[in-house]
Amino acid sequence: MVEARASLASGDAARPGRGGGVEASSARGGGVEASSARGGGVEASSARGGGVEASPGAWATALVVDDEVPALDELTYLLRAIPVISSVHAARTSSEALRSLQERRYDVVFLDVRMPSLNGIELANVLGRFATPPAIVFVTAYEEYAVRAFDIGACDYLLKPVSRSRLSTALDRALRRSDDRAGQPKDSDSAAIPLETAGRVRWVTPGQVRWVEAEGDYVRLYMTDGDAHLVRMPISHLEERWAADGFIRIHRSYLVPIGHIAEFAVAGNNHSVKVSGQWLPVSRRHARDVRDRLLRAGRRH
């Protein structure tokens, strides 16, 4: 699970480590030594005056959990190059990760989503019940798990392959979570959903959206600032999530906040509502409910 990145002196050898990874030993007092760390995790330590040492200002601890060795090695290597990180442990299974987590506290845990037995989402749910849960960052090749990941309180969601700059951003967000919960919605914005644009994740609250339009398995959010963003989420999921915030279904393809409806019009068999200057269709199936909701809200048209 650990790849020796430093050059070993002539005569150094690599041998299988106790946790399933690689342990590099120096034949003449130099090089890098990796030892099995508490239940399958791996931690780098300085070896007799040479090798990898934590930066003097380092304080944060991280656990990387991934059943794919190349991905595990790469992320572990990238994290060890970040000055604030004092130690990085690695685990190839959820059971190994839980053993490590039971024996020490980590500031941040990087979780792969697809793993055998207990997957990353399920493991994160378990960690959420800890008295002091670590910050969670998901790392996966599959973007479709993003909504579920943020639903359970993840600080960030990284897509493989992970770049140094993107990792740095995610780590900063995770480490600041304990102080100001940066990167997560406040309790009053619990209905917020994650939106990733240009490699960055930000939160969108119901109050920032004028209306929602379904586009297959996606929804397009029309924002109060005039922008529009595509999010991978069924409109039915968003309808349920934002119902308490006044969003109602007016058509199989449209979801609007009732407070933004300015007019309700009927022309023959066609119904429509005016939202932020835009006329949107109302299906016959939803027309009665929309009209009744408007009347109850004191809007008589």
N, C-alpha and C positions, 0 to 999 in steps of 0.2 A: 504494500500500500504506500510505502514511501520510496521515492526514487532518489538515489544519491546524486545531487546535482553538482556537488563540488568535486573537483578533481582529487582522486585518491593517489597517494604516493605509490611508487612502484612497489609491488608486493602486497598491496591491500587486496582484500577479497570481499565478495558479497555472498551472504548466505541467507537462507530463508529465515524470516523473523517468526517469533512465537505467535504473532497475531495474524499470520497469513501474508505478511508483506515481506520486505527485504531489510536485513540488518547488515549494515556495512561496518566492518571493523578494520582498524588500521594495524598493520603488522609492525609499524615502527613509531607508534605514538602520535600519529597525525590523522587527519581525515575527519569524516563525519560518522557519528554513531546514532542509529535510530533504535529505540527500544520499545517493546510492547507496552502500551499504556492502559492500565486499568480496564480489563475486560475487552480487549480487542482494539482499543484506540491506539494510535501511534503518535509519539511526541518526539520532536527533534531536540537534542541536547548537545552541548558542546562536549567534545571528546578530547580530554587530556590536553587542553590548551589550543586545539584547532577545531575547525569546522563551523557549524551554524550556531550563532548566539543571538539571543533576543536583543533588540535595540534597548539602550538604557532607559528610554521613555516608554517602553512597551508595558501594557497592563492588561489588555483584553485577551480572553481565551475563547477559542472557537472549536467546534466539533463539526466535521464533515461526514455526512452519511450518504454513501452511494455504493450500489452493488457492482458497478462497472469500474474496474481497476484503473484504466487510463484516465477516466474522468475524475476519479477520486484523487489520483496522483497529481493531476494538473491543477485542480482547485486547491489542494493542500499546498502545492508549490507556490502558487500565486499568493495565497494568504500569508505564507511565511515571509514573503518579500515585502509585506506591508509593515512599516515601522511600529504601529500601535499594537500589533499582535505579539503577545508574549509566548503563546504556545498554541499549537494546532494539533488536535487529535483526529484520528480517522477511524471510521467503522464501516464495514461492508454490509452489515445487516442491521435491522431495527433492534434485534435483541442485543447485539454488541453495543449499540448506541445507548440503550436503556441501562445496561450495566455501567457504562461510563458515566451517564447522567446521575445514577444513583450514588456514585462515589465522589463526584465533584460537581461544582457549579460551573456552567459555561455562560459566557455573556451572549454568545450567538451560536445558533445551530444552522448549518446549511444542509438542507434536506433534498434528496432526489425524490421525485414523486412516485415513479414506477419502480417498486422493489417487491421481491417475493415476500410471502407471508404478510407482515404488517407493512402497508405502503406508507409513503411519506405523509399523505393527508391524515391517515389514521394515527400515525406516530405524533404528528403535530397536535392532534386532539388530546392525546394522552399528556403531552407536555403542557398543554394549556391548563391541566388540572394540578400542576405543581404549585406549591405555595409561592415560589418565586420562579415563574417560568422564564426560560431564556427567550431572547428575540429569535424569530424564525425567518429564514430566507429560503425560499424554494428555488432549486436549480434543476431544470429539466429541459428536454428537447421538445416538449409538447405544450403549446400555448393554451390549449383548451381547458387546462386546470386552473387558470389564473383566478377566475371568479371564486371558485371553491377555496382556493388558497387564501385570498383576502377575506373571505367570509369568516375564516377561523382565526383571523388576526395576524396573518403574516406581514412582515415589514416590507418585503419586496419579493419579486418573482423574476428570476434570471433565466434567460433562454441560452442553452448551449449552442455553440461554444461561447464561453464567458470571456469577455474582454477585461483587461486590467482596469480600465476606466469605469466600466459598468460595475465591476465588483467593488471598487473603491466607493462608489456612490451608495451601493446597497449596504456595505459595511458601515459607512458613516450613518446612514439612516437607522440601522439596527442598534448601533451603540448609543445613539442619542435617544432611543426609545424610552429608556428608564428615567430620563430626566424630563423630557417634554413630549414624548411619544410622537416625535417627528415621523412623517411618512404614514401615519395612521389617522383615520378620521377621529375627531373628538367624540365623546359619548353622545353629545347632542346631534351628531351627524352619523349615527349608526347605520343609516340607510345609504350612505355613500358607496359608490362603486368605483373600482379602479379603472383608469383609462391610461393606456400606454401610447405615447406619441414620441417619435424620434428617440426611442430608446429610454425614455423617462416615464415613470409612473406617477400620475397625480390622481387625486380623488375628486369625483364629481358628485355633488349633492343634488337632491331633487329640486331645490330652489334655484339651481343654475340652469335648469332645462325648461324650454318653452313647450316642446312636444317631442314625441318619440315616434319614429317610423320603422316598421319591421322590414328587413331585407333578408329573407331566408332565415338562416340560423343567426343572423346578426340584427342589431338595432342601430339606427342612426339617431344620435342625440342632437337636437337642434337647440343650441345654447342661447342664453340671454345676451351673450356678448356678440352674437351673430355667427359664430363658428358652428360647424357640424362635425361630429366625430362618429366613426363606426366602431362598435363594440361587439365582440363575440358573446352573445347572450340572447336566448329566446325572449320574445316580447312578453310571453306569459310569465316568465320568471320575474321580469321587471315589474309587471303589473301587480303581482303579489307582493313584491318587496316594497313598492312605493304606494300601495293602496292607502296606508295610514297617513301619507303626505298629500292626499287629495288627488292622486292620479287616477283617472278612470278610462276604461276602454271605450272608444267611440266607434271603432271599426276593427276588423281583424288585423289591420295594418297600422292602426294609430292608437297612441296612448297620450292623454293630455292632462295637465293639472286643471282641475275645475275652476280654480281661481284665475286662470288665464283666458277663459272663454268669455269673449266680449259679446258675441251674438249667437243666436240659434235661429237658423232659417229653414223654411220649408218651401219647396217649389215643386208642386205636383207630388210625385212619389219620392222625390230626392230631399234628403236632409243634409245640413252642413252646419259647422260651427266656425266662428272666426276667432283665431288664436294669434295674437301678436301680428295682426294685419293679414294673416294668411287664412284662406278658407280651406277647411279640411272636411272630407266626406264623413258622414255618420251613417252607418248601416241601419237598415230597418230593424234588424235584430237588437241594436243598441239604442235606437232613437228614444223609446219610451223611458228607459233608465236615465239617459242623459238629460232629457227634459225634466224628469222628476227630481233629479239631483240639483239641477239649476234652480228649480222652483224652491226646493228646500233651502238652498243657499241664498234665497232672497232675490234671485235674478229672474225677473219676469220679462219674457220676450214675446 
